[in-house]
Amino acid sequence: MTQILLPKLTKLELQIMEALWTRGACSVREIQESFPEKKRPAYTTIQTTVYRLEVKKALRRTRKIATALIFEAAISREAAQRRLIDELIGLFGGRSRPIMAHLVDSGTLSLDDIREAEQSLLKLAGERENPK
C-alpha cells in the first residue's frame, strides 16, 4: 500500500482547514470571518497562511470571483487527524497505551468508544487472517 505523505500543519493552518472542511470552498475573507471576532487573525495573516497551505498542497484554488480567489481543501479532515495522531503516538515511542490510559482516566473515552474500537480490531484481525 502506497502511503501519501501528508503535510505537517500548524494550529492556525488546522483552523483554516477546519473552516474549509466545514463551509466548503471559501475566499480568504470568508475564512477570516469564520474565526471568532475576539481572536480573529488579520486578513494578511490568513492570506499568507492560505498561500503556505497551497504550497503544502493541503488546499487548492478552485476559481476566481472578481478579485477573490476561492480555495477548497485538498486533504480530508480524517487524513489530517490521522497525521496528528501518528505524530502524537510517535512522541510516545510508538506506544499507544499511555494515550489510551489518559483518555480513560480523563473520562474522554467511553465504553461505547471501547466497544467500537474492539469491533474495528476484530474486523482488522479477520481481514489479516483471510486476505482477499
C-alpha positions in Angstrom: 0.0 0.0 0.0 1.5 3.4 -1.0 1.3 6.0 1.7 0.7 9.5 0.7 2.9 12.0 2.6 0.6 14.5 4.3 1.9 17.9 5.2 2.5 18.8 8.8 0.0 21.5 9.8 0.3 24.3 12.4 -2.6 25.2 14.7 -3.5 28.2 12.6 -3.3 26.0 9.4 -5.6 23.4 11.0 -8.1 26.2 11.9 -8.1 27.4 8.3 -8.6 23.8 7.1 -11.4 23.4 9.6 -13.2 26.4 8.0 -12.8 24.8 4.6 -14.0 21.3 5.8 -17.0 22.9 7.5 -18.0 25.5 5.0 -16.7 24.1 1.7 -14.9 26.4 -0.8 -14.2 29.8 0.6 -12.4 33.1 -0.1 -9.6 34.3 2.2 -12.2 36.9 3.6 -14.7 34.1 4.3 -12.1 32.0 6.0 -11.1 35.0 8.2 -14.7 35.7 9.1 -15.1 32.1 10.3 -12.8 32.9 13.3 -14.4 34.3 16.5 -14.3 38.1 16.4 -12.2 38.5 19.5 -9.5 36.1 18.3 -9.7 36.8 14.6 -6.3 37.0 12.9 -5.6 39.8 10.4 -6.6 39.3 6.8 -3.0 39.3 5.7 -2.1 36.6 8.2 -4.9 34.4 6.9 -3.9 35.2 3.3 -0.2 34.3 3.9 -1.2 31.1 5.7 -3.6 30.1 2.9 -0.8 30.6 0.4 1.5 28.4 2.5 -1.2 25.7 2.7 -1.5 25.9 -1.1 2.3 25.3 -1.4 1.9 22.3 1.0 -0.9 21.0 -1.2 -3.3 21.0 1.7 -5.7 23.2 -0.2 -6.1 24.4 -3.8 -7.6 27.3 -5.8 -10.8 26.4 -7.5 -11.8 29.6 -9.2 -11.7 33.4 -9.1 -14.7 35.6 -8.5 -13.9 39.2 -9.4 -10.7 39.7 -7.5 -11.3 37.0 -4.8 -9.6 33.6 -5.1 -11.7 30.7 -3.9 -10.0 27.8 -2.1 -11.0 24.3 -1.2 -9.5 21.6 1.0 -7.2 19.2 -0.9 -6.8 16.8 2.0 -9.6 15.3 4.1 -10.2 16.1 7.8 -9.7 12.3 8.5 -6.3 12.3 6.8 -5.2 15.4 8.8 -6.4 13.8 12.0 -4.5 10.6 11.3 -1.3 12.5 10.7 -1.7 14.3 14.1 -2.5 11.1 15.9 0.5 9.4 14.3 2.7 12.3 15.4 1.3 12.0 19.0 2.0 8.3 19.1 5.5 9.0 17.8 6.1 11.2 20.8 5.4 8.2 23.0 7.8 6.0 21.1 5.0 4.3 19.1 3.2 3.2 22.3 -0.5 4.0 22.4 -1.1 2.6 25.9 -0.2 5.9 27.7 -2.5 7.8 25.5 -5.4 5.3 26.0 -4.8 5.3 29.8 -5.1 9.1 29.8 -8.2 9.0 27.7 -9.8 6.5 30.1 -8.6 8.4 33.3 -9.9 11.7 31.9 -13.3 10.3 31.1 -12.8 11.1 27.4 -13.0 7.5 26.3 -16.5 6.0 26.8 -17.4 2.3 27.0 -19.1 2.7 23.6 -15.8 4.0 22.1 -14.0 0.9 23.5 -16.7 -1.4 22.0 -16.4 0.3 18.7 -12.6 0.0 18.8 -12.9 -3.6 19.7 -15.2 -4.3 16.7 -12.7 -2.5 14.4 -9.8 -4.6 15.8 -11.7 -7.8 15.3 -12.6 -6.8 11.8 -8.9 -5.9 11.1 -7.7 -9.2 12.6 -10.2 -11.1 10.4 -9.0 -9.3 7.2 -5.4 -10.1 8.0 -6.2 -13.8 8.6 -8.3 -14.0 5.4 -6.8 -11.7 2.8 -8.8 -11.4 -0.4 
